[in-house]
Each structure stands twice: as structure tokens, then as C-alpha cells.
Amino acid sequence: MPQVKVIAKIRRRRIDIYNEFTTLLLELYQLKSVLALLDWDTQVNMPEKGAQRRGETVAYLAGLLHNKFISREFGKLLKSVKKLSQEGKLDEKQSAVAREVSREFAREKKLPEKHVRELAQLTSEAHQVWVRARRENKFRFFLPYLERIIDLKRREAECVGYRQSPYDALLDTYEPGAKAAEIDKIFTDLKEFLVPFLKKIQSDPLREASQIGLKKPKIRILRGNFPIDKQQELGRMVAEALGFDFTAGRIDQAVHPFATNFHPEDVRITTRFDTRDLFYSLMSTIHEVGHALYEQGLPVENFGTPLAESISLGIHESQSRVWENQVGRSLPFWKYFYPTLRRKFPQPFGKIKLEDFHRALNSVRPSLIRTEADEVTYNLHIILRFELEKALIEGEITPAELPKLWKKKMKDYLGIVPKTDREGVLQDIHWSAGLFGYFPTYTLGNLYSAQFYAAAKLSNPGLESQFSRGKFAKFRNWLKLNIHIHGKFYSADQLCKKITGKPLSAKYFTDYLASKYSQIYKLSD
Amino acid sequence: MPQVKVIAKIRRRRIDIYNEFTTLLLELYQLKSVLALLDWDTQVNMPEKGAQRRGETVAYLAGLLHNKFISREFGKLLKSVKKLSQEGKLDEKQSAVAREVSREFAREKKLPEKHVRELAQLTSEAHQVWVRARRENKFRFFLPYLERIIDLKRREAECVGYRQSPYDALLDTYEPGAKAAEIDKIFTDLKEFLVPFLKKIQSDPLREASQIGLKKPKIRILRGNFPIDKQQELGRMVAEALGFDFTAGRIDQAVHPFATNFHPEDVRITTRFDTRDLFYSLMSTIHEVGHALYEQGLPVENFGTPLAESISLGIHESQSRVWENQVGRSLPFWKYFYPTLRRKFPQPFGKIKLEDFHRALNSVRPSLIRTEADEVTYNLHIILRFELEKALIEGEITPAELPKLWKKKMKDYLGIVPKTDREGVLQDIHWSAGLFGYFPTYTLGNLYSAQFYAAAKLSNPGLESQFSRGKFAKFRNWLKLNIHIHGKFYSADQLCKKITGKPLSAKYFTDYLASKYSQIYKLSD
């Protein structure tokens, strides 16, 4: 039976190529994993004098990873694997791996090493300058650096290539496949809802209601004195209840909260504390747990391929936001946890009724600082940044115009104007780090979270009553089976259609806000 | 002036080769540094499910380091640098770098990759078997693995080569340049002092003394109830007083105490706690601080070369032991710290007099377990192991004879016999991990510590009275200037002669013990 033997040989050859490819790929993921550990350790543990040499170690490893990735050896193998895929000789998961690796490979290949080094050098200096400019409230210190960064990012877009907008080329790093024009359309819908909705809330409908005993929600009634160790206990308890697996992860303290993973069985999050404000740590912990559940839910058996990687920053953010907001700021959630909170902290919660507590936790007030914004105003901060950075990259505006334009948009969208650039255009780290195209993923995350959550509720009608009994496994598993286990098999767009039957739209999020905040603020229709 | 130009060109060429060499060398040290972080994280932080993939990451990086080190590219450069050194074209520090790297390179080159993999595989299995054998007290479970490990280690010695004993080839990994015959001679001197000295102590000379109010030192009077957070405070306070730089290091908890470093500005130690026994953590902290001060004292500007590396395990151990024993168990040290200890823990120390405390802390009693041994008996445990492992590698005895020989030597040296192998031949992890030639470095450390300490006292007569005033900087700087800053510039042997004027001898250590314990036990001459 020579025929069979030949077929077997061909099949073996095919398996050999694919295996050789995934073996090399796994080595790249090992280096990524080590870089993640170095970064985590830098933020969580490293003594201060360690910084300089840590930077050198990271630079060396990052270079090693880059060179291995774009090496001729890897390129050749990738080409063979793509050919196998085109000839239909790989299964669909293998083809997805080939597709995703090719996408990233093409991008990295197009970026000259000189550009990468120049940007790294520039943003490293720009960071220091931004810190100083923000501290001293001097935008003009930062301006020349920002100008150079934007030049480099525009050049990057030209290297990478794009169809419509150079902004698309940058967006693609964080949200593969997303296009500025589509986002623009969705964000415009969102803005057209949010601006009047915020005005409605601010018109203080409770003036009348106060006559029947209802007061305007005030966040300050939640202030108190909360020892850190007791906050830590509470945070761990909540994380555990939501399903964070402490045998495959840990929670530490760091200056900024973040989630990172070395692989799906070692996922680490951080938090920070304010002894007067319990929710400063708790809500960020729930947020990071959402990120962590995504990472812990990725299929570990596929570690070393994009099938064990998250789809995009937007989808990632949808997972953190859905736990933080749809779950963690909901009445059912607090029906379950409020007795524990009161037991742990009789001051001040002993004398606050659950409903008042819930309304205070969800109070809405336009603020100057994005990271302090509530669910309603948050996305207006993002839309403002998206519009500005898109215009910068498209060359419609210049960096020097930013402070003025920032103030104008703040006035138009949020009705308040920062007196200083420190509270305005200088507040975020992103631009100093060259992260253009990153901001919109925050709002995409909010929109996805609402759209996914609506689908989850549709297929599990009793979901929220489960929350009120402290049961979160069903929802967690729904997210895992519908989103996490697929890794990068689907694009964000495909996944959204698969789960919700529709492409991404602002409608689910605006419906969610309208329903929730009409109740909290007793708005008339 | 063509002549000058030619010379300048040659000099430039020389600098180029050496620079290229140290650039590649630094990359190897970056990988070593990352491996140290991975190991530290594994022992201090890693959640349990992370273990499998962490093992794979470490294996990959270790392989990468090995292959880069013995690569043709690196080998060629090393050869050119050695040539420059032989031609007298490098300065003496550069020549020391070439010498030390060549030494390690030659060794690694001689070990076939197959051997390295086989040993890694075998010791990984053997570890599990040893854990089980120890738990179930069944030496015969472990025996076949030990036999195979010894076969491999003997084969390793043949690959590496040696002049007198195959044991020398193994010893060389941990104590470069040391020879079994020399150690044998020194250890015999030591044994000839220790065995009768221990008998003298045990003869209970205090029976008479008790009539004048002196009691036999009893360690158990130091037991109590010591909350972990207060132990941590004390440990950090002592570490800081001794000179541990917390801006270039940290202290964490781990199952086994250890010291590690990523470079001289990021040095980390660990400890563990027993709420009944304060000294279980404190003395091991002082020990690890000794290791850490060595690492923090290495010249950071030479990071990436052997000039910023410790000389040997023996010299490293001398630094931990000198702080733990000569300083940390001395009366002057406790003159300073005892009031603090009493304030922190009035129970039980409030009613124990300083002298009684000091004597209890230094009580001598033969024990079955090495890690629980006191200063007098500790080295007898090591000599026993050294004699047995040397005989195993030289083929004088077989692994099957070990339990019997172990008991005989315990009887001869320490006067006690373990009833079980768990308390005997199965107690240490070293052999299961293939660490033959490692044990003697513990005793070499003790001997070096005494010889160095004698030299330090000679050149700083007021040293101990400084300790009693909490001043440790002078001694720390003496160690730094005489030992730490040299890195691997000198061999252990050269360093010892340079500092003390003499080669290593047991005399300083036996003098130290004789003087200290004659006083504690009121021995007659």
C-alpha cells in the first residue's frame, strides 16, 4: 500500500512543520512571560536602587524577543505554516494561530528597528518631562516632546500602512481590526445620549423627591476610617467569591492597580489603599479581578499560542467593567455583601440603609479627572481624548492647540472647565508613553460589557437574583464559555456577533445607563 | 606620525575586542539575573498551579544561557581575549575576567549536553523519590536513584578531568581550585580538636560550678510566644543595624531561608518563623544578612563580569557565618541588643540575665540533624558527609553501605546514633540534587570566618567594644574593602593569604571555639 505510506509521510511532514513552528512560538511566549514577571516585580517588589539595571535587563530581553520573532528562521517557518493553512491542511484552530501570528509578524517586520529604539528613547525621556510638567503645571515643558512623539507615531502609521486613517494603524495594536470611522460613529451615538442624559441628572429631579424623604445620592456618606488589613481581608473575600483562583494567582499592593499574567495559571493583580475611602481599593480590586478571570479562563493547554491570549484591550476591559459596574455596583450584589460590610465596618455603614448606600455608590457628578469619573461621565472623558488624538494623528490639529481644545470639549461635554492643565491635558500618562489609539478601548470595553451582559441575562433569566445570594459561578462560567476559552480564535467583531447576534452598538450601554440611573435619580421619562 | 596612528589603531582594535566580549558577557549575566528572579519568585510568591509552566520557563532560559555561553561566537571572542591577556595587552582586572570566564567556559564545554539533560532529568525524579523515602523512612526507595546519580557524577568528573581525585572535579564547581587532599588534611586537624573538645564539654564541668550558682546552659529557657509581626520588626531592625541596605534589597518569607541577588543593587533574603522560637528566624536572618552584605558589597560598576561575583561558596559562607556566629552569638552584640529584646519580649527575657541568656544561646548538644547543630558540633556533621561523599565518588564505598557507615561515624564523632535513616542519611536534600562537593564549603566557610575575624580584630582592636555600642560599620567596611570589592579578582586561597598572611588552617577556628566555650562552660585547661 505505497499510497497510504505516502499520505502518512505527507501528513507527518505537515505535523513536523506545525510542531516546529509552535515549539519556536512557545519560546517567544516564555520570553513574554519573563518580561511580564520583570514588570510585575518592578512595580510590586523591586528596591529603589534596582531600577537602573532592571531597565537594562528588560531592554535586553525585549530586544531578544523582537529579534527572535522577526528572525529569518521564524519567518521561514511562519511562511510554510501559512502555506499549509492556505492549502487547507491545518485545522481551524491551527489556522487561527497562523493568522494571528502572521498579523503581528507583519506589523513588527514593517517597523524599522531604528524607529522602535528612537521611540523607546524618546518616551523614556518624555515620561520624566511629563511628570515634571504635570507637577509644575507647565504644558509648554511637555509640548516639544509631545510634538516629536506625534511625529514618530505618524511615521509609524505610514510604515505599518492603513486604508482610511493613519489612526487605524495605531488603533490596530490595541484593538485589532478596529477602524476609526466605525468607532467615530458609535461614539457619536453615545455622546448624543450622554450629554443630554447628564444634564437631566444634573437638573436635580430629587428636589421634589426630597419632599418624600429621598435625598440626592452623596458619595461622601461612604467615607470613614478603614484599616488597611481589614480592607485587604474584604478585598480577598470578594475576589474569592467572584471566583478568583488564589492557587493560580495572587493580589499584592502597588502604586497603580493592574492585572498581569505569566500564563493562565499564574495571574496577578494589584491594588492600593486609602484609609478614608474603602471603595478606592475595593472597586479597583473587583475591576482587576474581572481582568484576572479572563486570563485565568484562557485555555492553559494552548499556552504558547494566540489561542491562550486575550482578543483585544476592548474585550479585556469589557471583562473588568462588567464585574466592576454591572455586577459590583448593582443592588443585587450589595444585597449579598452589605451585611458583611456592615459587620466589618459598623462605622459608617451601620446607620446607612442599603438603598441609600447603593445610590451613594452610584452618584453621578462631572469631574475633571478621568480616573475619578462615574459610569455616566467616564465615557465623555474618553470621547474627548479619542477625538483629540485622532485629529492629532490625522494632522487636523497641532499639539500646541491641545489645552484650548481640551477646555472647550470639557465645557461642551461635561459642563466644567479645568482651571489648570494639570487637571486637564496633562493628567494622563498615555500620550507621554506614545500610547495613541489606546484610550478608545476603555469605552469599547464599557460598550462590550453592556452588550455581553444583556446577552448573558437573556440566556440566564435568574442571574441577578443569584448575585443577591452570593452566587457568581453561573455568570463567570457564561463568560468563560462564551469569551475566555476562545482566546484569539475569533476577532472582537466576530465574537460580539456570535454572542449577541449584533455588531457592537452603543444602544445596550445607553439602555443600561438609562434604566439604572433613572431609578437612582428618579428621573421622569 | 604614521607610527602613532598605527599604535592608536592597534589599541582601538584591542579595546574593540574586549568591549565586544564584555557586551556579550553582560547578556549572559542578564539571563543569570532573570533566572535568579524566577527562582526567587518561585520560592517567595508563585501560586501553586504556576509550578509546571514555571519549570518549563526556567528550563528554556537555562538552555538559552548555556547555548549562548558555549556558542562558537562567544568561544571565538573568548579565545581572542585570552590571547590579548597572554600577550600582556590587558590590564590585570581584564585579565582576571578572561581567566575566570575561561575557567567556567572550559568546564561547560567539557560537559556533553546529553549529560546535563540526563542529570537534570534524573535529579528531578530523584527529588520526588527522596521526599517520599525520607517521609516513609525507607532508604531502599532512594538507593537506586542515588546509585545512578553517583554514576553520573563520577562520569562528570571524568569529563571535566582532574589530577588526584575525581572528587576534585566536583568540588571545583563550588570551591574553585580547592583540592580534596588539602581539605582532608585541614578537616582531620579540625576533627582531632572537635571530638575530644565536645567530650570535655559534655563531661559537665558545671556540676561543680552549680554549687556556686552557675547552671548548665539550657536553650529551652529561650522559648516563649513570639508573634510573627513583632519578630519581623526585630529582624528588620537588626538587619538594618548590621548594614543591610533596604534600598538595594528586601526580606521576605519563604519555606527555606536563602539569599539571592540579581545584581549588587537588588539583593534579596528570606526567612521563616516559629512562634515559639524567636531565634529560629533571627539567627537565620543574621546569617542571610551576612550573605547579602557580601552581594551588596560587590562592585556594581563591574556587573556583568566575574569582578562583581563572589569567589566561592566557602568564602560566601564565611560572610554569613562571621555575622551569625562571631558577631551574632557574641556577648558584645547582645550587650547592645538585649535591652531591645527585653523591651519587645518581656516574656521570657525579662527575668533572664544577659549572661545566662548568652550562655543559653550558645549551649552545645550533639544532635542528629545538621541544620539544628550548634557551632561546636556542626562541623562534625560536615566532616562525616565529606568523608562519605568523597569515598563514594572515589569508589571506595558503595551507596548501599551508607546507612551503616553513617551510624558508625555519628557514634565516633558525635557519640549519638540515629535510630532511623530519616534522622540519618536521608536528612539532607543535597545528594538527591546531585550536589556532591557542596557540603565541605559549609565548614570551609566556618574556618575562613574565624581566620578573617582574627585578622579583622588584629587591625581593629576596639571592634568588639564597638559591637556592644551597636556600631557595626567599621567591621562591615573592613569586610567590604578586604573581601567584597574584589569580586573574583583573587582566588579563595590568594585572598586568604592576602588578608591573614597565611593559607587556610583550622587553627583560628579551634582557637575561637576553645576560648569562647571554655568561658561558657567554665572548662579547665
Chai-1 contact restraints between the chains, C-beta under 6 A:
chainA,res_idxA,chainB,res_idxB,connection_type,confidence,min_distance_angstrom,max_distance_angstrom,comment,restraint_id
A,Q30,B,T57,contact,1.0,0.0,6.0,A-B,restraint_1
A,Q30,B,Y60,contact,1.0,0.0,6.0,A-B,restraint_2
A,S33,B,T57,contact,1.0,0.0,6.0,A-B,restraint_3
A,V34,B,V34,contact,1.0,0.0,6.0,A-B,restraint_4
A,P47,B,T247,contact,1.0,0.0,6.0,A-B,restraint_5
A,P47,B,A248,contact,1.0,0.0,6.0,A-B,restraint_6
A,P47,B,G249,contact,1.0,0.0,6.0,A-B,restraint_7
A,P47,B,R250,contact,1.0,0.0,6.0,A-B,restraint_8
A,P47,B,D266,contact,1.0,0.0,6.0,A-B,restraint_9
A,E48,B,T247,contact,1.0,0.0,6.0,A-B,restraint_10
A,K49,B,T247,contact,1.0,0.0,6.0,A-B,restraint_11
A,K49,B,A248,contact,1.0,0.0,6.0,A-B,restraint_12
A,K49,B,E265,contact,1.0,0.0,6.0,A-B,restraint_13
A,G50,B,E265,contact,1.0,0.0,6.0,A-B,restraint_14
A,G50,B,D266,contact,1.0,0.0,6.0,A-B,restraint_15
A,R53,B,H263,contact,1.0,0.0,6.0,A-B,restraint_16
A,T57,B,Q30,contact,1.0,0.0,6.0,A-B,restraint_17
A,T57,B,S33,contact,1.0,0.0,6.0,A-B,restraint_18
A,Y60,B,Q30,contact,1.0,0.0,6.0,A-B,restraint_19
A,T247,B,P47,contact,1.0,0.0,6.0,A-B,restraint_20
A,T247,B,E48,contact,1.0,0.0,6.0,A-B,restraint_21
A,T247,B,K49,contact,1.0,0.0,6.0,A-B,restraint_22
A,A248,B,P47,contact,1.0,0.0,6.0,A-B,restraint_23
A,A248,B,K49,contact,1.0,0.0,6.0,A-B,restraint_24
A,G249,B,P47,contact,1.0,0.0,6.0,A-B,restraint_25
A,R250,B,P47,contact,1.0,0.0,6.0,A-B,restraint_26
A,H263,B,R53,contact,1.0,0.0,6.0,A-B,restraint_27
A,E265,B,K49,contact,1.0,0.0,6.0,A-B,restraint_28
A,E265,B,G50,contact,1.0,0.0,6.0,A-B,restraint_29
A,D266,B,P47,contact,1.0,0.0,6.0,A-B,restraint_30
A,D266,B,G50,contact,1.0,0.0,6.0,A-B,restraint_31
